[in-house]
Amino acid sequence: MPSLSPQSTSLCIAVVGCGKIGSTFACQLARAGHDVTVIARPMSARLQQLRRDNGIITVTGERADVCIADTLDERIPYDLIIVTVVAYQVDAVLPALQRSVAKSIQFMFVTFEPERLRDAIGAERCSFGMPFVQAMIDKGGKLKPTISKSQKTIMSQQCWVDVFNAAGLPAAHEPDMPLWLRCHVPLCIGFESVAVVGELRGGGASWGEAKLVARGVKESFALIKGLGYQVYPKSKARISDLPTFVLTFMFWTFSRVKSMRELLASGKEECKALIDRMVEAAPRATPAVKIARIQAIRPV
């Protein structure tokens, strides 16, 4: 783990994925005095916006000066690369990350297979996190971040927690981040799946649809246990033990909150990819799980 003094050290940081979360991280870190490069998808509208503005501009007119690129320069010894793409997109950048001479690489997304990423780039420079900031990017490419002190991004290494806190990004240390991420997948697919269904209906999921999601979520937790892991942390363990009708009510109610439904329905492709990863892992579970229940909530 790197030894840093975030209050006095200017770091060389790259952010791979410059959507809402990546832009917020890059903006705050750059304004805190770090040398930040953002990598956006080649030919994307976001890349064009960043190049036009020559940086990240907020809706209030504040500017964060960042370097802008469409590929990761593998020769630069970045102190940290933050990867904020979603799990199903990471394979496209994984070879470049493997070849990169960066000192540390932090994956910032939900994944069911953190060990695969750790093994790909080496445990000595791999870390994980889960972002808890909200942001919007308007049609003109301007960023509107919402950073709350009560919502803390969690990370596996204390040194990066310190860097984020010093940059005005509330963060906290999570000692078992890989397991935390794996156990977050059932809730992630549950809320995204019911959000997609609710959007299709235009006003929320039916009780039967919410019940289908609840069963899929409970079976996802059973899969985690069948693979030899405990459900972690205790808050998720308590959720996994809830009766199906309680989970059904939770998802049914959530699907009627228009703002949250619209937000999480955008995760349709992420939901599908996470479910596909669980299906691949299911044959290794003991005892066997009812994988059809998980497949049943995969958005179509």
C-alpha positions in Angstrom: 0.0 0.0 0.0 1.4 3.4 -1.0 2.4 5.8 1.8 1.0 9.2 1.1 0.4 12.5 2.7 -2.6 13.7 0.7 -2.7 17.1 2.3 0.8 18.0 0.9 1.3 15.6 -2.1 0.2 16.3 -5.6 -0.5 13.0 -7.3 -0.6 12.0 -10.9 -4.1 10.4 -11.4 -6.0 9.0 -14.4 -9.7 8.4 -14.4 -10.9 5.8 -16.9 -14.5 6.5 -17.7 -15.7 10.1 -17.6 -19.4 9.8 -17.1 -21.2 11.2 -14.1 -19.1 9.5 -11.4 -15.8 9.7 -13.1 -16.3 13.4 -13.9 -17.2 14.1 -10.3 -14.1 12.4 -9.0 -11.8 14.0 -11.6 -13.3 17.4 -10.9 -12.8 17.3 -7.2 -9.3 15.7 -7.4 -8.1 18.3 -10.0 -9.4 21.2 -7.9 -7.6 19.8 -4.9 -4.3 20.2 -6.8 -3.7 16.8 -8.3 -2.6 16.3 -11.9 -5.6 14.5 -13.4 -6.1 12.9 -16.8 -9.5 11.8 -17.9 -9.9 9.0 -20.5 -13.2 9.0 -22.3 -14.4 6.6 -25.0 -13.0 7.4 -28.5 -15.5 9.2 -30.7 -18.0 9.6 -27.9 -20.1 12.6 -27.3 -18.6 13.0 -23.8 -15.1 13.1 -25.3 -16.1 15.8 -27.7 -17.7 17.9 -24.9 -14.6 17.7 -22.7 -12.3 18.7 -25.6 -14.6 21.6 -26.5 -14.6 22.9 -23.0 -10.9 22.0 -22.5 -11.8 20.6 -19.1 -14.7 19.8 -16.8 -17.2 22.6 -16.3 -20.0 22.5 -13.7 -23.4 24.0 -14.2 -22.4 26.8 -11.9 -19.5 27.7 -14.1 -16.7 26.3 -12.1 -13.8 24.7 -14.0 -11.5 21.8 -13.3 -8.5 21.7 -15.5 -7.8 18.2 -16.6 -5.9 16.5 -19.4 -8.2 14.8 -21.9 -7.4 11.6 -23.7 -9.3 8.8 -25.6 -6.8 6.1 -24.6 -4.7 5.3 -21.6 -1.0 6.0 -22.0 0.5 2.9 -20.6 4.0 4.5 -20.3 3.0 7.0 -17.7 3.7 5.9 -14.1 0.4 7.2 -12.6 0.2 7.1 -8.8 -3.4 6.0 -9.2 -5.7 4.9 -12.0 -9.4 5.0 -11.0 -11.6 2.8 -13.2 -15.2 4.0 -13.2 -16.6 2.1 -16.1 -19.3 -0.5 -15.4 -18.2 -4.2 -14.9 -19.3 -5.4 -18.4 -17.1 -2.7 -20.0 -13.9 -3.3 -18.1 -12.7 -6.1 -20.4 -12.2 -3.5 -23.1 -9.7 -1.6 -21.0 -8.2 -4.5 -19.0 -5.3 -5.3 -21.4 -4.1 -1.6 -21.3 -4.4 -1.7 -17.5 -2.3 -4.8 -17.3 0.4 -3.3 -19.5 0.3 0.1 -17.7 3.2 1.0 -15.4 0.8 2.7 -13.0 1.6 2.2 -9.3 -2.0 1.6 -8.2 -5.2 0.7 -10.0 -8.6 1.0 -8.3 -11.8 -0.6 -9.7 -14.8 1.5 -8.8 -17.9 -0.5 -9.7 -20.0 -3.5 -8.7 -18.6 -6.8 -9.7 -19.3 -10.5 -8.9 -15.7 -11.5 -9.7 -13.3 -9.1 -8.0 -10.6 -11.8 -7.9 -10.4 -12.0 -11.7 -9.6 -8.3 -11.8 -7.1 -8.6 -9.0 -5.3 -11.5 -10.6 -5.3 -9.7 -14.0 -3.3 -6.7 -12.8 -1.6 -8.1 -9.7 -2.7 -8.0 -6.1 0.1 -5.6 -5.1 -1.3 -2.7 -7.0 -5.0 -3.6 -7.1 -7.7 -2.0 -4.9 -11.5 -1.7 -5.0 -14.1 0.9 -4.1 -17.8 1.7 -4.4 -18.7 5.3 -5.3 -21.5 7.0 -3.3 -21.9 10.3 -5.0 -24.7 11.5 -7.3 -24.3 13.6 -10.4 -25.9 14.7 -13.6 -24.4 15.8 -16.9 -26.7 18.1 -18.9 -27.1 18.1 -22.6 -24.3 20.7 -22.9 -21.9 18.5 -21.0 -22.0 20.5 -17.8 -21.6 18.6 -14.6 -23.9 18.9 -11.6 -22.4 16.9 -8.7 -24.3 16.2 -5.5 -21.8 15.4 -2.7 -23.2 14.6 0.7 -21.2 14.1 3.9 -23.6 11.4 4.9 -22.9 9.3 1.8 -19.4 8.1 1.8 -17.5 6.3 -1.0 -16.0 3.2 0.5 -12.5 1.9 -0.5 -10.2 -1.0 0.4 -7.1 1.1 1.1 -6.9 3.8 3.7 -4.4 5.9 1.7 -7.0 6.5 -1.0 -9.6 7.3 1.6 -7.4 10.0 2.9 -6.8 11.4 -0.6 -10.5 11.5 -1.4 -11.4 13.1 2.0 -8.8 15.8 1.4 -10.3 16.5 -2.0 -13.8 17.0 -0.6 -15.0 13.5 -1.5 -16.4 11.9 1.7 -14.9 8.4 1.9 -14.5 5.6 4.4 -12.4 2.4 4.7 -14.0 -1.0 4.1 -11.7 -3.8 5.1 -13.2 -6.5 2.9 -14.1 -4.6 -0.2 -14.1 -7.6 -2.6 -16.7 -9.5 -0.5 -18.7 -6.3 0.0 -18.9 -5.8 -3.8 -19.9 -9.5 -4.4 -22.6 -9.3 -1.8 -23.9 -6.0 -3.3 -24.7 -7.7 -6.6 -28.0 -9.2 -5.5 -29.4 -5.8 -4.4 -27.9 -4.1 -7.5 -29.7 -6.5 -9.9 -32.9 -6.5 -7.8 -33.3 -2.7 -7.9 -32.2 -2.4 -11.5 -34.5 -5.2 -12.7 -37.6 -3.9 -10.9 -36.8 -0.3 -12.1 -36.7 -1.6 -15.7 -40.0 -3.4 -15.3 -41.5 -0.3 -13.6 -40.4 2.0 -16.5 -42.0 -0.4 -19.0 -45.2 -0.2 -17.1 -44.8 3.6 -16.7 -45.8 3.6 -13.1 -44.2 0.8 -11.1 -44.0 -3.0 -11.1 -46.9 -5.2 -10.4 -46.9 -7.2 -7.2 -46.2 -10.4 -9.2 -43.3 -8.8 -10.9 -41.9 -7.5 -7.6 -42.3 -11.0 -6.1 -40.3 -12.5 -9.0 -37.5 -10.0 -8.3 -37.6 -10.8 -4.6 -37.2 -14.5 -5.3 -34.3 -13.8 -7.7 -32.5 -11.7 -5.1 -32.9 -14.3 -2.4 -31.6 -17.0 -4.8 -28.6 -14.7 -5.6 -27.7 -14.5 -1.9 -28.0 -18.3 -1.8 -25.6 -18.6 -4.7 -23.0 -16.5 -2.8 -23.4 -18.8 0.2 -23.2 -21.9 -2.1 -19.9 -20.6 -3.4 -18.4 -20.6 0.1 -18.8 -17.0 1.1 -20.7 -15.4 4.0 -23.1 -12.6 3.2 -21.4 -9.4 4.2 -21.8 -7.0 5.9 -24.4 -7.7 8.6 -26.9 -5.3 7.0 -26.9 -7.3 3.8 -27.1 -10.6 5.8 -30.2 -9.3 7.4 -31.7 -8.4 4.1 -30.9 -11.9 2.7 -32.8 -13.4 5.6 -36.0 -11.3 5.1 -39.1 -13.2 4.1 -40.0 -13.1 0.4 -43.1 -11.0 1.0 -41.1 -8.3 2.8 -38.6 -8.1 0.0 -41.5 -8.1 -2.5 -43.0 -5.1 -0.7 -39.6 -3.3 -0.7 -39.2 -3.7 -4.4 -42.8 -3.0 -5.2 -42.6 0.3 -3.2 -39.3 1.3 -4.7 -40.6 0.9 -8.3 -43.2 3.6 -7.6 -40.6 6.2 -6.8 -40.3 7.8 -10.2 -36.9 9.5 -9.8 -35.2 6.4 -8.4 -36.9 4.2 -11.0 -35.7 6.3 -13.9 -32.2 6.5 -12.5 -31.7 2.8 -12.0 -33.5 1.7 -15.1 -30.5 3.0 -17.0 -28.5 0.1 -15.5 -30.3 -2.4 -17.6 -27.2 -3.6 -19.4 -25.2 -3.8 -16.1 -28.0 -5.9 -14.6 -27.9 -8.3 -17.5 -24.2 -8.7 -17.4 -24.1 -9.3 -13.6 -26.8 -12.0 -13.9 -24.8 -13.6 -16.7 -21.7 -13.8 -14.5 -23.7 -15.4 -11.7 -25.2 -18.0 -14.1 -21.6 -18.8 -15.2 -20.6 -19.3 -11.5 -23.7 -21.3 -10.5 -22.5 -24.8 -11.4 -19.8 -24.4 -8.7 -22.4 -23.8 -5.9 -23.0 -26.4 -3.2 -25.8 -27.0 -2.6 -27.1 -26.3 -6.0 -29.2 -23.2 -6.4 -32.3 -22.5 -8.5 -30.6 -20.5 -11.1 -33.8 -20.2 -13.1 -35.0 -17.8 -10.4 -32.0 -15.5 -11.1 -32.4 -15.8 -14.8 -36.1 -14.9 -14.6 -35.3 -11.3 -13.5 -32.8 -10.6 -16.3 -34.1 -7.7 -18.3 -35.1 -8.4 -21.9 
